[in-house]
Each structure stands twice: as C-alpha cells, then as structure tokens.
Amino acid sequence: KAIPLVLSFFLAVGGLFFFIWQQNYNAVMSALYLEIVCICLLRMNVYYVRNQLEEKASLRTVRIMKLLALIGGIIFSFKAIGDIVLALTKKQDFRWEYDGYYASAIPAFLGAFWSFILFFDCKKFESTYVQPVYLPNM
C-alpha cells in the first residue's frame, strides 16, 4: 500500500504545479486534496507500524480524521462523477488546459479512493486504543 500511496503523492504534487501552469483550476483543488489525503494516510500508517499511534495521535484525532475522510471521499466521488458528466454533456475531448474535465476527474477519483482507504484504516486504528470497560455496580 505504501508504494502506490507515495506514487499518488508525487503525482499530486507534480499535477498541482502542472494544472496551475495549464490554468486548469478545476483540477487544482482535486490535486491539492489528493496530496493532503496521501500525507495523512502515510503518516497514520507509519505511526501504526511503529506502534506509536497511541503516543502521537489521540483517539479523538483518529475519529475526526475518519469522519473527515468519509466526508471528503463522498464529496470527491461526486466531484469526479460530475466532471465526467460535464465532459460528456459538453462533448469535450481529453485536454489538460483550461476546463479539462476529464483531466480534473483523475485526481478527484484518486482522492476519493485514498479517502475511503483512510476511512477504513482509521476504523482499524480505533481498535488499537484501549477502551475502558464499565462494569455495573453489584
């Protein structure tokens, strides 16, 4: 999982500057979001592998990240589908510059994919925290 994640991160960084250069500002937001999600997912997995997750991040942080990953994944899924629909309705060819909707859908799909991976990983990370057990008084 680490190699595709690092590749996605570097593609997002390169894509961010490339889309700004090509003036495709619709894709800039998706590339920036993809970069942020890749950083968060990589960081959380490194902490998990080193058994430092409980020291570096609280349970509340993991739950907030899980919620934000779910919301971001849903939003960017709709954005990617919307970009494809806009490209089809405007009968647009694949192009990188200006309003290249097909090019804008690529980082949006990747951002949604990694967001859902982050969501499910955060569910796994939650299980590492010790939950207090409350026993009824007898």
C-alpha positions as CSV (number, residue, x, y, z in Angstrom):
1,K,0.0,0.0,0.0
2,A,2.9,2.4,0.6
3,I,4.3,2.4,-2.9
4,P,1.1,3.3,-4.7
5,L,0.4,5.9,-2.0
6,V,3.8,7.5,-2.4
7,L,3.4,7.5,-6.2
8,S,0.0,9.1,-5.8
9,F,1.5,11.8,-3.6
10,F,4.2,12.7,-6.1
11,L,1.7,12.6,-8.9
12,A,-0.4,15.0,-6.9
13,V,2.5,17.4,-6.2
14,G,3.5,17.4,-9.9
15,G,-0.1,17.6,-11.0
16,L,-0.7,20.6,-8.8
17,F,2.0,22.6,-10.4
18,F,1.2,21.3,-13.9
19,F,-2.5,22.2,-13.6
20,I,-1.7,25.7,-12.3
21,W,0.7,26.1,-15.3
22,Q,-2.0,24.8,-17.7
23,Q,-4.7,27.1,-15.9
24,N,-7.0,24.1,-15.2
25,Y,-8.1,25.5,-11.8
26,N,-10.9,22.9,-11.6
27,A,-8.2,20.2,-11.2
28,V,-6.0,22.2,-8.8
29,M,-8.4,21.6,-5.9
30,S,-8.6,17.9,-6.5
31,A,-4.8,17.6,-6.7
32,L,-4.3,19.5,-3.5
33,Y,-6.9,17.3,-1.7
34,L,-5.2,14.2,-3.0
35,E,-1.9,15.5,-1.7
36,I,-3.4,16.1,1.8
37,V,-5.1,12.7,1.9
38,C,-1.9,10.9,0.9
39,I,0.1,12.7,3.6
40,C,-2.4,11.9,6.3
41,L,-2.7,8.3,5.3
42,L,1.1,7.8,5.1
43,R,1.6,9.5,8.5
44,M,-1.0,7.4,10.2
45,N,0.3,4.1,8.7
46,V,3.8,4.9,9.7
47,Y,2.7,5.6,13.3
48,Y,0.7,2.4,13.3
49,V,3.6,0.2,12.0
50,R,6.0,1.7,14.6
51,N,3.4,1.2,17.4
52,Q,3.5,4.9,18.1
53,L,-0.1,5.7,17.2
54,E,-1.3,6.0,20.8
55,E,1.5,8.3,21.6
56,K,1.3,10.6,18.6
57,A,-2.5,10.8,18.0
58,S,-5.3,10.6,20.4
59,L,-8.5,8.6,19.8
60,R,-10.4,11.8,19.2
61,T,-7.9,12.7,16.4
62,V,-8.4,9.3,14.8
63,R,-12.2,9.6,14.9
64,I,-12.1,13.2,13.5
65,M,-9.8,12.0,10.7
66,K,-12.2,9.1,10.0
67,L,-15.1,11.4,9.7
68,L,-13.3,13.9,7.5
69,A,-12.1,11.1,5.3
70,L,-15.6,9.8,4.8
71,I,-17.0,13.3,4.0
72,G,-14.1,14.1,1.7
73,G,-14.4,10.7,-0.1
74,I,-18.1,11.3,-0.7
75,I,-17.7,14.8,-1.9
76,F,-14.8,14.0,-4.3
77,S,-16.7,10.9,-5.6
78,F,-19.5,13.3,-6.6
79,K,-17.0,15.8,-8.0
80,A,-15.3,13.1,-10.1
81,I,-18.6,11.9,-11.5
82,G,-19.7,15.5,-12.1
83,D,-16.6,16.2,-14.0
84,I,-17.2,13.2,-16.2
85,V,-20.8,14.2,-16.8
86,L,-19.8,17.8,-17.6
87,A,-17.2,16.5,-20.1
88,L,-19.8,14.2,-21.8
89,T,-22.5,16.9,-21.9
90,K,-20.1,19.5,-23.4
91,K,-18.7,16.8,-25.8
92,Q,-15.2,17.7,-24.7
93,D,-12.1,15.9,-25.8
94,F,-9.4,14.9,-23.3
95,R,-7.3,18.0,-22.7
96,W,-5.2,19.3,-19.8
97,E,-5.6,23.0,-20.1
98,Y,-8.4,25.3,-19.0
99,D,-11.6,23.4,-18.3
100,G,-10.3,19.9,-19.0
101,Y,-12.9,18.0,-17.1
102,Y,-11.5,14.5,-17.9
103,A,-8.1,15.6,-16.6
104,S,-9.8,17.0,-13.5
105,A,-11.6,13.8,-12.8
106,I,-8.3,11.8,-12.4
107,P,-7.1,13.4,-9.1
108,A,-10.7,13.6,-7.9
109,F,-11.1,9.8,-8.3
110,L,-7.7,9.1,-6.7
111,G,-8.6,11.5,-3.8
112,A,-11.9,9.7,-3.2
113,F,-10.2,6.3,-3.4
114,W,-7.5,7.2,-0.9
115,S,-10.1,8.9,1.4
116,F,-12.1,5.7,1.6
117,I,-8.8,3.8,2.3
118,L,-8.1,6.3,5.1
119,F,-11.6,5.8,6.5
120,F,-11.3,2.1,6.7
121,D,-7.7,2.3,8.1
122,C,-9.0,4.7,10.8
123,K,-11.6,2.1,11.7
124,K,-8.7,-0.4,12.1
125,F,-6.6,2.2,14.1
126,E,-9.5,2.7,16.5
127,S,-9.3,-0.9,17.6
128,T,-5.7,-0.4,18.9
129,Y,-6.8,2.0,21.6
130,V,-7.7,0.5,24.9
131,Q,-11.4,1.2,25.6
132,P,-12.4,1.4,29.3
133,V,-14.9,-1.3,30.3
134,Y,-17.5,-0.1,32.7
135,L,-19.0,-2.8,35.0
136,P,-22.3,-2.4,36.6
137,N,-22.3,-2.0,40.4
138,M,-23.5,-5.1,42.2
